[in-house]
Amino acid sequence: MDFLKSALMIVVGPDEGLLVSLKTAMDELKETLFSNVSERVAVMLKEDLESLGPMKTSEVEKDQQNIIYMCKQLEINGKILIGGGEALV
């Protein structure tokens, strides 16, 4: 299993946080996510995203901040590497 898929499995939880955070995300980001999960999960996420009703921008931004926080914690704990810095030797 590749690294991005492993990281996504850790970040994607049972709640709607990721789904809500995708509401205002750029299409490129959505496609990156959808291409790194199974086809079945991608279809489910897309359908769920389409079915979400209107939400307050502050709610969406809160969930986006939670995703960023989780990613930063994963980086601190050595689970993922954020950014495209120099290669490790």
N, CA, C and O of each residue as an XYZ file, in Angstrom:
356
protein
N       0.861     -1.177      0.000
C       0.000      0.000      0.000
C       0.899      1.228      0.000
O       1.848      1.311      0.779
N       0.599      2.171     -0.867
C       1.487      3.325     -0.929
C       1.232      4.294      0.227
O       0.203      4.240      0.901
N       2.201      5.173      0.426
C       2.235      6.046      1.589
C       1.016      6.964      1.675
O       0.449      7.138      2.753
N       0.606      7.557      0.541
C      -0.533      8.471      0.561
C      -1.808      7.739      0.966
O      -2.613      8.266      1.733
N      -1.988      6.538      0.456
C      -3.175      5.764      0.832
C      -3.162      5.446      2.317
O      -4.206      5.495      2.968
N      -2.006      5.125      2.857
C      -1.906      4.851      4.293
C      -2.271      6.084      5.109
O      -3.007      5.991      6.092
N      -1.759      7.228      4.701
C      -2.060      8.472      5.408
C      -3.542      8.800      5.321
O      -4.138      9.243      6.303
N      -4.141      8.588      4.155
C      -5.566      8.864      3.998
C      -6.395      7.967      4.895
O      -7.401      8.409      5.450
N      -5.991      6.719      5.048
C      -6.737      5.798      5.903
C      -6.713      6.271      7.349
O      -7.678      6.074      8.087
N      -5.608      6.895      7.755
C      -5.507      7.401      9.119
C      -6.379      8.641      9.295
O      -7.053      8.786     10.315
N      -6.370      9.535      8.308
C      -7.086     10.811      8.412
C      -8.587     10.640      8.237
O      -9.371     11.290      8.929
N      -8.997      9.762      7.308
C     -10.423      9.577      7.037
C     -11.017      8.760      8.160
O     -10.692      7.585      8.334
N     -11.889      9.391      8.918
C     -12.506      8.715     10.045
C     -13.991      8.488      9.813
O     -14.505      8.764      8.729
N     -14.672      7.989     10.823
C     -16.089      7.674     10.670
C     -17.004      8.893     10.631
O     -18.177      8.772     10.277
N     -16.488     10.056     10.985
C     -17.344     11.240     10.982
C     -17.346     11.908      9.609
O     -16.703     11.432      8.673
N     -18.066     12.998      9.505
C     -18.186     13.697      8.223
C     -17.145     14.789      8.052
O     -17.247     15.577      7.112
N     -16.154     14.867      8.918
C     -15.179     15.950      8.875
C     -14.497     16.097      7.537
O     -14.406     17.204      7.005
N     -14.014     14.995      6.981
C     -13.347     15.066      5.685
C     -14.332     15.474      4.610
O     -14.027     16.315      3.765
N     -15.501     14.883      4.640
C     -16.510     15.174      3.629
C     -16.888     16.653      3.648
O     -16.947     17.298      2.601
N     -17.140     17.179      4.824
C     -17.505     18.596      4.951
C     -16.355     19.473      4.490
O     -16.575     20.482      3.819
N     -15.129     19.100      4.841
C     -13.984     19.920      4.465
C     -13.778     19.960      2.957
O     -13.159     20.893      2.445
N     -14.284     18.964      2.239
C     -14.146     18.940      0.781
C     -15.151     19.849      0.075
O     -15.021     20.101     -1.123
N     -16.139     20.335      0.797
C     -17.198     21.139      0.184
C     -16.659     22.325     -0.616
O     -17.172     22.630     -1.693
N     -15.649     22.981     -0.108
C     -15.108     24.151     -0.805
C     -13.707     23.906     -1.349
O     -13.030     24.837     -1.786
N     -13.277     22.649     -1.320
C     -11.926     22.323     -1.794
C     -11.832     22.453     -3.309
O     -12.829     22.311     -4.018
N     -10.623     22.724     -3.799
C     -10.391     22.810     -5.240
C     -10.596     21.431     -5.858
O     -10.351     20.410     -5.215
N     -11.045     21.411     -7.110
C     -11.289     20.150     -7.807
C     -10.039     19.283     -7.864
O     -10.128     18.060     -7.757
N      -8.875     19.905     -8.031
C      -7.621     19.159     -8.099
C      -7.376     18.374     -6.806
O      -6.939     17.224     -6.848
N      -7.656     18.991     -5.675
C      -7.488     18.315     -4.392
C      -8.472     17.160     -4.260
O      -8.105     16.070     -3.822
N      -9.725     17.404     -4.643
C     -10.727     16.336     -4.584
C     -10.303     15.152     -5.441
O     -10.391     14.004     -5.006
N      -9.844     15.425     -6.653
C      -9.442     14.345     -7.556
C      -8.239     13.583     -7.023
O      -8.147     12.368     -7.200
N      -7.314     14.286     -6.369
C      -6.175     13.607     -5.756
C      -6.660     12.641     -4.689
O      -6.198     11.502     -4.617
N      -7.580     13.089     -3.873
C      -8.137     12.221     -2.844
C      -8.854     11.031     -3.475
O      -8.611      9.885     -3.099
N      -9.737     11.304     -4.437
C     -10.528     10.239     -5.041
C      -9.651      9.213     -5.759
O      -9.996      8.032     -5.816
N      -8.534      9.655     -6.300
C      -7.657      8.723     -7.020
C      -6.781      7.902     -6.082
O      -6.087      6.987     -6.524
N      -6.809      8.223     -4.790
C      -5.986      7.501     -3.825
C      -6.796      6.676     -2.830
O      -6.285      6.249     -1.795
N      -8.046      6.464     -3.155
C      -8.878      5.544     -2.384
C      -9.484      4.565     -3.384
O      -9.390      4.770     -4.594
N     -10.096      3.518     -2.883
C     -10.701      2.542     -3.792
C     -11.809      3.215     -4.602
O     -12.351      4.247     -4.206
N     -12.127      2.615     -5.727
C     -13.176      3.170     -6.585
C     -14.500      3.236     -5.840
O     -15.246      4.206     -5.976
N     -14.791      2.209     -5.057
C     -16.040      2.173     -4.291
C     -16.101      3.321     -3.288
O     -17.131      3.984     -3.164
N     -15.004      3.557     -2.573
C     -14.960      4.647     -1.596
C     -15.067      5.993     -2.303
O     -15.747      6.895     -1.812
N     -14.405      6.140     -3.448
C     -14.471      7.398     -4.204
C     -15.905      7.689     -4.631
O     -16.372      8.821     -4.509
N     -16.599      6.681     -5.129
C     -17.992      6.867     -5.549
C     -18.850      7.258     -4.355
O     -19.677      8.164     -4.449
N     -18.650      6.571     -3.230
C     -19.437      6.890     -2.032
C     -19.175      8.320     -1.560
O     -20.108      9.047     -1.218
N     -17.892      8.721     -1.544
C     -17.569     10.083     -1.124
C     -18.201     11.117     -2.051
O     -18.753     12.117     -1.592
N     -18.118     10.871     -3.360
C     -18.702     11.809     -4.323
C     -20.210     11.925     -4.135
O     -20.760     13.026     -4.158
N     -20.876     10.793     -3.948
C     -22.327     10.815     -3.742
C     -22.686     11.534     -2.454
O     -23.608     12.349     -2.424
N     -21.948     11.227     -1.384
C     -22.209     11.886     -0.102
C     -21.950     13.383     -0.189
O     -22.680     14.177      0.404
N     -20.922     13.767     -0.919
C     -20.590     15.178     -1.083
C     -21.702     15.914     -1.821
O     -22.059     17.036     -1.462
N     -22.245     15.273     -2.855
C     -23.340     15.880     -3.615
C     -24.606     16.018     -2.784
O     -25.399     16.935     -2.999
N     -24.798     15.104     -1.832
C     -26.030     15.122     -1.039
C     -25.972     16.070      0.156
O     -26.992     16.327      0.795
N     -24.783     16.591      0.459
C     -24.684     17.541      1.573
C     -25.439     18.812      1.233
O     -25.287     19.368      0.145
N     -26.235     19.257      2.151
C     -26.955     20.504      1.944
C     -26.067     21.702      2.218
O     -24.879     21.553      2.504
N     -26.643     22.883      2.130
C     -25.884     24.101      2.416
C     -25.357     24.090      3.854
O     -26.020     23.618      4.777
N     -24.162     24.616      4.008
C     -23.536     24.686      5.325
C     -22.920     26.056      5.513
O     -22.594     26.748      4.549
N     -22.767     26.431      6.762
C     -22.086     27.678      7.072
C     -20.613     27.539      6.703
O     -19.996     26.500      6.935
N     -20.070     28.589      6.134
C     -18.658     28.597      5.777
C     -17.793     28.321      7.000
O     -16.772     27.642      6.899
N     -18.194     28.839      8.148
C     -17.409     28.636      9.373
C     -17.346     27.158      9.753
O     -16.330     26.710     10.285
N     -18.416     26.385      9.492
C     -18.405     24.951      9.779
C     -17.428     24.223      8.872
O     -16.679     23.352      9.317
N     -17.443     24.588      7.591
C     -16.539     23.964      6.624
C     -15.093     24.289      6.995
O     -14.238     23.404      7.001
N     -14.823     25.552      7.302
C     -13.465     25.958      7.659
C     -12.988     25.277      8.941
O     -11.807     24.950      9.063
N     -13.883     25.065      9.884
C     -13.527     24.366     11.129
C     -13.078     22.939     10.807
O     -12.060     22.479     11.325
N     -13.826     22.243      9.963
C     -13.445     20.879      9.599
C     -12.152     20.851      8.793
O     -11.360     19.918      8.930
N     -11.929     21.850      7.963
C     -10.672     21.932      7.220
C      -9.500     22.115      8.187
O      -8.449     21.497      8.014
N      -9.677     22.950      9.188
C      -8.626     23.164     10.184
C      -8.355     21.886     10.973
O      -7.209     21.609     11.325
N      -9.399     21.107     11.253
C      -9.216     19.837     11.959
C      -8.395     18.856     11.129
O      -7.553     18.140     11.671
N      -8.632     18.817      9.816
C      -7.864     17.946      8.923
C      -6.397     18.388      8.922
O      -5.493     17.555      8.993
N      -6.170     19.689      8.841
C      -4.799     20.212      8.869
C      -4.123     19.840     10.186
O      -2.965     19.424     10.195
N      -4.836     19.987     11.284
C      -4.286     19.632     12.592
C      -3.900     18.151     12.636
O      -2.811     17.805     13.095
N      -4.802     17.272     12.154
C      -4.501     15.839     12.158
C      -3.264     15.528     11.327
O      -2.427     14.718     11.727
N      -3.150     16.171     10.174
C      -1.982     15.952      9.315
C      -0.702     16.426      9.993
O       0.327     15.754      9.917
N      -0.759     17.565     10.647
C       0.421     18.070     11.356
C       0.817     17.133     12.494
O       2.004     16.920     12.738
N      -0.178     16.572     13.195
C       0.117     15.616     14.263
C       0.754     14.347     13.702
O       1.672     13.791     14.305
N       0.270     13.893     12.552
C       0.866     12.718     11.910
C       2.313     12.992     11.516
O       3.174     12.119     11.624
N       2.571     14.219     11.055
C       3.945     14.579     10.691
C       4.837     14.619     11.931
O       5.951     14.097     11.914
N       4.350     15.233     12.997
C       5.113     15.312     14.243
C       5.450     13.915     14.754
O       6.544     13.684     15.269
N       4.508     12.987     14.611
C       4.703     11.620     15.094
C       5.446     10.740     14.098
O       5.601      9.538     14.316
N       5.906     11.341     13.002
C       6.694     10.592     12.033
C       5.897      9.646     11.148
O       6.480      8.766     10.514
N       4.575      9.804     11.089
C       3.730      8.925     10.286
C       3.673      9.356      8.831
O       3.549      8.520      7.936
N       3.763     10.674      8.589
C       3.769     11.192      7.228
C       4.818     12.294      7.132
O       5.258     12.835      8.146
N       5.210     12.618      5.913
C       6.140     13.706      5.650
C       5.408     14.703      4.757
O       4.998     14.372      3.644
N       5.251     15.911      5.252
C       4.533     16.938      4.503
C       5.536     17.791      3.762
O       6.589     18.147      4.292
N       5.198     18.112      2.536
C       6.086     18.949      1.722
C       7.012     18.090      0.894
O       7.147     16.889      1.132
N       7.634     18.700     -0.057
C       8.512     17.967     -0.951
C       9.961     18.313     -0.729
O      10.717     18.472     -1.687
N      10.360     18.431      0.518
C      11.729     18.814      0.852
C      12.768     17.875      0.280
O      12.470     17.034     -0.568
N      13.960     18.027      0.744
C      15.076     17.228      0.258
C      14.856     15.742      0.566
O      14.159     15.377      1.512
N      15.465     14.919     -0.253
C      15.398     13.474     -0.029
C      16.155     13.122      1.231
O      17.162     13.748      1.561
N      15.667     12.120      1.931
C      16.333     11.647      3.138
C      17.365     10.603      2.768
O      17.123      9.763      1.901
N      18.529     10.652      3.428
C      19.587      9.653      3.154
C      19.954      8.928      4.420
O      20.820      8.053      4.401
